[in-house]
């Protein structure tokens, strides 16, 4: 791509965009149906794909319109700035930004996802417990503004990359849905799994398949435990832990999990969070740590059972608490189901492992494309 960077002019953000601050005091009665909180952003994504409902929101929020850009001003180190393609309300911890005619539609999101921009945003965050960036500081950020014809070339390149990432993501999502469907049928009242189940199932409860581990660590670093996991590190529909914190940086978590354990999100079980641990660490008290009983179930198969919709539905129906309902293992363990013999379980496991191999391949392909996208962003606009 031939670009005439020598004619690009220095420009502050407030010359091409402005903050929009329209307040709604009671979102549930506002007529807006969609709500975006910071949990709905995905770092590095150009657009917001996830959202919640305003049905139970009674505290003040900000209005956004299609085409606005949302910048997550709290915890800027998480690097979240994305465009919305629908209307709704958002948390006060997001800044609503509207471009003007100096930029082509969607071009600002490219600027706000360069490493150079994030270094500036992070350095301008203020506060003690939870640092935030203010619009007045964000507005002063200087970048090189290309002419419209070069904006078009650059935007075309990144929209093509975004489309490829989206297609790969869709394929990965379809395989995850298939895996969940198979697990759900396996745990249904009349278990099904192709031609592998033919009356060779016996009635059990979850307590026959697993036991809860309540092990704790007083001095985790001395015990070789370096990482901790919270609910934010477990993604719905994804059995692989998506991140972690470093124990050396400080944590209040003391519950220990081992490699191979299943981590089940007991708080707000309707979020459907379950994962298989591939390392030893600490986890939040809002996570139930489960160890498989190898006499009744292949340990590698337990994560698929625990991630099935009927298990989450049972957990939700047996959760207690008003603001933040939690499911206790003593209640969840009573859930009845039917499982096949261990030999049949081996054949079922092979199917799940093949699915996982393909899912992982697509996930790796997606991450490669994302790294390419950000490398090019920094080379062209950084």
C-alpha positions as CSV (number, residue, x, y, z in Angstrom):
1,X,0.0,0.0,0.0
2,X,1.5,3.3,-1.1
3,X,0.8,6.1,1.4
4,X,1.9,9.7,1.3
5,X,2.7,10.0,5.0
6,X,4.6,13.2,4.4
7,X,1.4,15.1,3.8
8,X,-0.5,13.7,6.8
9,X,-1.2,16.5,9.2
10,X,-1.0,16.5,13.0
11,X,-4.5,16.4,14.5
12,X,-6.0,16.2,18.0
13,X,-9.0,13.9,18.6
14,X,-11.3,16.8,19.5
15,X,-10.8,18.2,16.0
16,X,-12.4,15.1,14.5
17,X,-14.8,13.9,17.2
18,X,-16.8,15.0,20.2
19,X,-18.1,13.4,23.4
20,X,-21.9,12.8,23.4
21,X,-23.4,12.8,26.9
22,X,-27.2,12.2,26.9
23,X,-28.4,10.8,30.2
24,X,-31.3,8.5,30.9
25,X,-32.3,8.2,34.6
26,X,-34.3,5.0,34.4
27,X,-33.2,2.9,31.5
28,X,-35.9,0.2,32.1
29,X,-38.6,2.8,31.2
30,X,-36.7,4.6,28.5
31,X,-37.7,2.6,25.5
32,X,-34.1,1.5,24.9
33,X,-33.8,-2.3,25.1
34,X,-30.0,-2.9,24.9
35,X,-27.4,-2.2,27.6
36,X,-23.7,-2.3,27.2
37,X,-21.5,-2.6,30.3
38,X,-17.7,-2.9,30.4
39,X,-18.1,-6.7,30.5
40,X,-19.6,-6.6,27.0
41,X,-16.4,-5.2,25.4
42,X,-13.7,-7.5,23.9
43,X,-10.2,-6.0,23.9
44,X,-9.1,-5.2,20.4
45,X,-12.4,-5.7,18.7
46,X,-13.6,-2.9,16.4
47,X,-17.3,-3.5,17.1
48,X,-19.4,-4.4,20.2
49,X,-21.2,-7.7,19.6
50,X,-22.5,-8.4,23.0
51,X,-25.0,-6.6,25.2
52,X,-27.5,-7.1,28.0
53,X,-31.0,-6.0,28.7
54,X,-32.3,-2.7,30.3
55,X,-35.2,-4.6,31.8
56,X,-33.9,-4.3,35.4
57,X,-31.8,-1.2,35.1
58,X,-32.9,1.6,37.3
59,X,-29.7,3.7,37.7
60,X,-28.7,6.5,35.3
61,X,-27.0,5.5,32.1
62,X,-25.7,7.2,28.9
63,X,-27.4,6.9,25.5
64,X,-25.6,5.8,22.4
65,X,-26.7,5.7,18.7
66,X,-25.6,3.5,15.8
67,X,-22.2,4.5,14.6
68,X,-21.0,6.0,17.9
69,X,-17.7,4.8,19.4
70,X,-17.6,3.6,23.0
71,X,-14.4,4.0,24.9
72,X,-14.1,2.1,28.2
73,X,-12.5,4.7,30.4
74,X,-12.1,2.6,33.5
75,X,-9.1,0.2,33.6
76,X,-7.7,1.5,30.3
77,X,-5.0,-1.1,30.4
78,X,-7.7,-3.6,29.2
79,X,-7.7,-1.7,25.8
80,X,-11.4,-1.5,25.0
81,X,-12.7,0.9,22.3
82,X,-15.3,-0.3,19.8
83,X,-18.1,1.0,17.5
84,X,-21.8,0.2,18.1
85,X,-24.1,-0.6,15.3
86,X,-27.3,-0.4,17.3
87,X,-28.9,2.0,19.8
88,X,-29.1,1.6,23.5
89,X,-27.6,2.8,26.9
90,X,-24.2,2.2,28.4
91,X,-22.4,2.4,31.7
92,X,-21.0,5.7,32.9
93,X,-17.6,4.0,32.7
94,X,-17.8,4.3,28.9
95,X,-17.3,7.5,26.9
96,X,-19.7,7.9,24.0
97,X,-17.8,9.5,21.0
98,X,-19.2,10.8,17.7
99,X,-17.0,11.4,14.7
100,X,-17.4,14.4,12.4
101,X,-16.9,14.8,8.7
102,X,-13.1,14.9,8.9
103,X,-13.0,11.2,9.2
104,X,-14.6,8.4,7.1
105,X,-17.1,6.3,9.1
106,X,-15.3,3.9,11.4
107,X,-11.9,5.4,10.9
108,X,-11.5,6.7,14.4
109,X,-11.7,3.2,15.9
110,X,-8.5,2.4,14.0
111,X,-6.7,5.3,15.7
112,X,-8.1,4.3,19.1
113,X,-6.7,0.7,18.8
114,X,-3.1,1.5,18.1
115,X,-0.4,0.7,20.8
116,X,0.6,4.4,20.8
117,X,-2.9,5.5,21.6
118,X,-3.3,3.0,24.5
119,X,0.1,4.0,26.0
120,X,-1.3,7.6,26.0
121,X,-4.6,6.6,27.5
122,X,-3.1,4.5,30.2
123,X,-0.6,7.2,31.2
124,X,-3.5,9.7,31.5
125,X,-5.7,7.5,33.7
126,X,-6.3,8.9,37.2
127,X,-7.6,7.4,40.5
128,X,-6.5,5.0,43.2
129,X,-8.6,1.9,43.3
130,X,-10.0,2.0,39.7
131,X,-8.3,4.4,37.4
132,X,-10.3,6.3,34.8
133,X,-9.6,8.4,31.7
134,X,-11.4,11.7,31.2
135,X,-12.6,13.0,27.8
136,X,-10.7,16.3,28.3
137,X,-7.5,14.3,28.3
138,X,-8.5,11.9,25.6
139,X,-9.5,14.8,23.4
140,X,-5.9,16.1,23.4
141,X,-4.3,13.0,21.9
142,X,-2.4,13.9,18.7
143,X,-2.3,11.6,15.7
144,X,-1.4,11.9,12.0
145,X,-4.5,12.5,9.9
146,X,-4.4,11.0,6.3
147,X,-6.5,12.6,3.5
148,X,-9.8,11.0,2.7
149,X,-8.6,8.9,-0.2
150,X,-5.9,7.3,1.9
151,X,-8.3,6.9,4.8
152,X,-10.4,4.8,2.3
153,X,-7.5,2.6,1.4
154,X,-6.5,2.0,5.0
155,X,-10.1,1.4,6.1
156,X,-10.7,-1.1,3.3
157,X,-7.6,-3.1,4.4
158,X,-8.8,-3.4,8.0
159,X,-12.4,-4.0,7.2
160,X,-11.3,-7.0,5.0
161,X,-9.2,-8.3,7.9
162,X,-12.2,-7.8,10.3
163,X,-14.4,-9.8,7.9
164,X,-11.9,-12.7,7.8
165,X,-11.7,-12.6,11.6
166,X,-15.5,-12.6,11.8
167,X,-15.8,-15.6,9.4
168,X,-13.3,-17.6,11.4
169,X,-15.0,-16.6,14.7
170,X,-18.4,-17.7,13.3
171,X,-17.0,-21.1,12.3
172,X,-15.5,-21.5,15.8
173,X,-18.8,-20.4,17.3
174,X,-20.7,-23.0,15.3
175,X,-18.5,-25.8,16.5
176,X,-18.8,-24.6,20.1
177,X,-22.6,-24.7,19.7
178,X,-22.4,-28.2,18.3
179,X,-20.3,-29.3,21.3
180,X,-22.9,-27.7,23.7
181,X,-25.8,-29.4,21.8
182,X,-24.1,-32.8,22.0
183,X,-23.4,-32.3,25.7
184,X,-26.9,-31.2,26.4
185,X,-28.4,-34.3,24.6
186,X,-26.0,-36.5,26.6
187,X,-27.3,-35.0,29.9
188,X,-31.0,-34.9,28.9
189,X,-33.7,-37.0,30.6
190,X,-33.3,-39.5,27.7
191,X,-29.6,-39.4,26.9
192,X,-28.6,-39.4,23.2
193,X,-25.3,-39.4,21.4
194,X,-25.6,-40.7,17.9
195,X,-25.7,-44.5,17.9
196,X,-23.4,-44.9,20.9
197,X,-26.2,-45.0,23.5
198,X,-28.4,-48.1,23.3
199,X,-29.8,-48.7,26.8
200,X,-26.3,-49.0,28.4
201,X,-26.9,-46.1,30.8
202,X,-27.4,-46.1,34.5
203,X,-29.0,-43.6,36.8
204,X,-26.7,-41.5,39.0
205,X,-26.4,-38.1,40.6
206,X,-23.7,-35.5,40.0
207,X,-22.3,-36.5,43.4
208,X,-21.5,-39.9,41.9
209,X,-19.5,-38.2,39.2
210,X,-17.5,-35.6,41.1
211,X,-16.7,-34.2,44.5
212,X,-16.1,-30.7,45.5
213,X,-12.5,-29.7,46.5
214,X,-12.2,-27.1,49.3
215,X,-8.4,-27.1,49.4
216,X,-6.8,-23.8,50.3
217,X,-3.3,-22.3,50.3
218,X,-2.0,-19.9,52.9
219,X,1.3,-19.2,51.2
220,X,0.6,-20.0,47.5
221,X,3.9,-18.7,46.1
222,X,5.8,-21.0,48.5
223,X,3.7,-23.8,47.2
224,X,4.6,-23.0,43.6
225,X,1.2,-21.4,42.8
226,X,1.7,-18.4,40.5
227,X,-1.7,-17.8,38.9
228,X,-5.2,-17.1,40.0
229,X,-8.6,-17.3,38.1
230,X,-11.7,-15.3,38.6
231,X,-15.1,-15.6,36.9
232,X,-14.0,-12.9,34.4
233,X,-11.4,-15.4,33.1
234,X,-14.0,-18.0,32.1
235,X,-15.9,-17.4,28.9
236,X,-19.4,-18.9,28.4
237,X,-19.3,-21.8,26.0
238,X,-15.5,-22.0,26.2
239,X,-14.0,-24.8,28.2
240,X,-10.5,-23.3,28.1
241,X,-9.5,-20.8,30.8
242,X,-9.2,-17.5,28.9
243,X,-6.8,-15.6,31.2
244,X,-5.5,-15.3,34.7
245,X,-3.9,-12.9,37.2
246,X,-0.5,-13.2,38.8
247,X,-0.5,-14.2,42.5
248,X,2.7,-12.1,43.0
249,X,0.6,-9.0,42.1
250,X,-1.7,-9.7,45.0
251,X,-5.0,-11.5,45.4
252,X,-7.5,-12.4,48.2
253,X,-8.2,-15.8,46.6
254,X,-7.1,-18.8,48.6
255,X,-9.1,-21.7,47.0
256,X,-6.8,-24.1,45.2
257,X,-7.5,-26.0,42.0
258,X,-5.3,-28.6,40.3
259,X,-4.6,-29.4,36.6
260,X,-7.6,-31.4,35.3
261,X,-10.1,-30.1,37.8
262,X,-13.4,-28.5,36.5
263,X,-14.1,-24.9,37.5
264,X,-17.8,-24.3,37.7
265,X,-19.1,-20.7,38.0
266,X,-21.6,-20.9,40.9
267,X,-22.4,-17.2,41.0
268,X,-25.0,-16.2,38.4
269,X,-25.0,-19.7,36.9
270,X,-27.2,-18.4,34.1
271,X,-24.0,-17.0,32.6
272,X,-23.0,-20.7,31.9
273,X,-19.4,-20.6,32.9
274,X,-17.4,-23.8,33.2
275,X,-13.8,-24.7,32.3
276,X,-11.2,-27.4,32.6
277,X,-8.1,-26.3,34.4
278,X,-4.9,-26.8,32.5
279,X,-2.6,-25.6,35.3
280,X,-2.6,-25.4,39.1
281,X,-3.8,-22.1,40.6
282,X,-6.0,-20.2,43.0
283,X,-9.6,-19.3,42.2
284,X,-12.5,-17.1,43.4
285,X,-14.9,-18.3,46.0
286,X,-17.6,-17.9,43.3
287,X,-16.1,-20.9,41.5
288,X,-16.8,-24.5,42.6
289,X,-13.8,-26.7,42.1
290,X,-14.7,-30.3,41.1
291,X,-12.7,-33.5,40.9
292,X,-13.9,-36.4,38.8
293,X,-14.7,-39.8,40.3
294,X,-12.9,-42.1,37.9
295,X,-14.9,-45.1,39.0
296,X,-18.0,-43.7,37.4
297,X,-16.8,-41.2,34.7
298,X,-13.7,-40.6,32.6
299,X,-12.2,-37.6,34.2
300,X,-11.7,-35.9,30.8
301,X,-15.4,-36.2,30.1
302,X,-16.5,-34.4,33.3
303,X,-16.1,-30.8,31.8
304,X,-18.6,-31.6,29.0
305,X,-21.2,-32.9,31.4
306,X,-20.7,-29.8,33.7
307,X,-21.0,-27.4,30.7
308,X,-24.3,-28.9,29.5
309,X,-27.4,-26.7,29.5
310,X,-29.4,-29.0,31.9
311,X,-26.7,-28.7,34.5
312,X,-26.7,-24.9,34.4
313,X,-30.5,-24.8,34.4
314,X,-30.6,-27.0,37.5
315,X,-27.9,-24.7,39.1
316,X,-30.0,-21.7,38.4
317,X,-33.2,-23.2,39.8
318,X,-31.3,-24.1,43.0
319,X,-29.4,-20.8,43.4
320,X,-30.0,-18.6,46.5
321,X,-29.5,-14.9,47.0
322,X,-31.2,-11.8,45.5
323,X,-28.6,-9.5,44.1
324,X,-26.1,-12.2,43.2
325,X,-27.6,-15.7,43.3
326,X,-25.2,-18.6,44.0
327,X,-25.5,-22.3,43.6
328,X,-24.1,-24.6,46.3
329,X,-22.6,-27.9,45.4
330,X,-24.6,-29.6,48.1
331,X,-27.7,-28.8,46.1
332,X,-26.2,-29.1,42.6
333,X,-24.8,-32.5,43.4
334,X,-28.3,-33.9,43.8
335,X,-29.1,-33.5,40.1
336,X,-30.1,-36.9,38.6
337,X,-28.9,-38.1,35.2
338,X,-27.9,-41.2,33.4
339,X,-24.4,-42.1,32.2
340,X,-23.1,-44.9,29.9
341,X,-20.4,-47.4,30.9
342,X,-16.8,-46.4,30.9
343,X,-16.1,-48.1,27.5
344,X,-18.8,-46.1,25.8
345,X,-17.6,-43.0,27.5
346,X,-14.2,-43.5,25.8
347,X,-15.9,-43.4,22.4
348,X,-17.9,-40.3,23.3
349,X,-14.7,-38.6,24.6
350,X,-13.1,-39.2,21.2
351,X,-15.8,-37.2,19.5
352,X,-15.5,-34.3,21.9
353,X,-11.7,-34.3,21.6
354,X,-11.9,-34.2,17.8
355,X,-14.3,-31.2,18.1
356,X,-12.0,-29.5,20.5
357,X,-9.0,-30.0,18.1
358,X,-10.9,-28.2,15.3
359,X,-12.1,-25.5,17.7
360,X,-8.6,-24.9,18.9
361,X,-7.3,-24.7,15.3
362,X,-9.9,-22.1,14.4
363,X,-9.1,-20.2,17.6
364,X,-5.4,-20.1,16.7
365,X,-6.2,-18.9,13.2
366,X,-8.4,-16.1,14.6
367,X,-5.6,-15.0,17.0
368,X,-3.1,-15.0,14.2
369,X,-5.3,-12.7,12.2
370,X,-5.9,-10.4,15.2
371,X,-2.1,-10.2,15.8
372,X,-1.6,-9.3,12.1
373,X,-4.4,-6.6,12.4
374,X,-2.7,-5.0,15.4
375,X,0.8,-5.2,13.8
376,X,-0.5,-3.4,10.7
377,X,-2.4,-0.9,12.8
378,X,0.9,0.1,14.6
379,X,2.9,0.1,11.3
380,X,0.4,2.3,9.5
381,X,-1.2,4.5,12.1
382,X,0.9,4.1,15.2
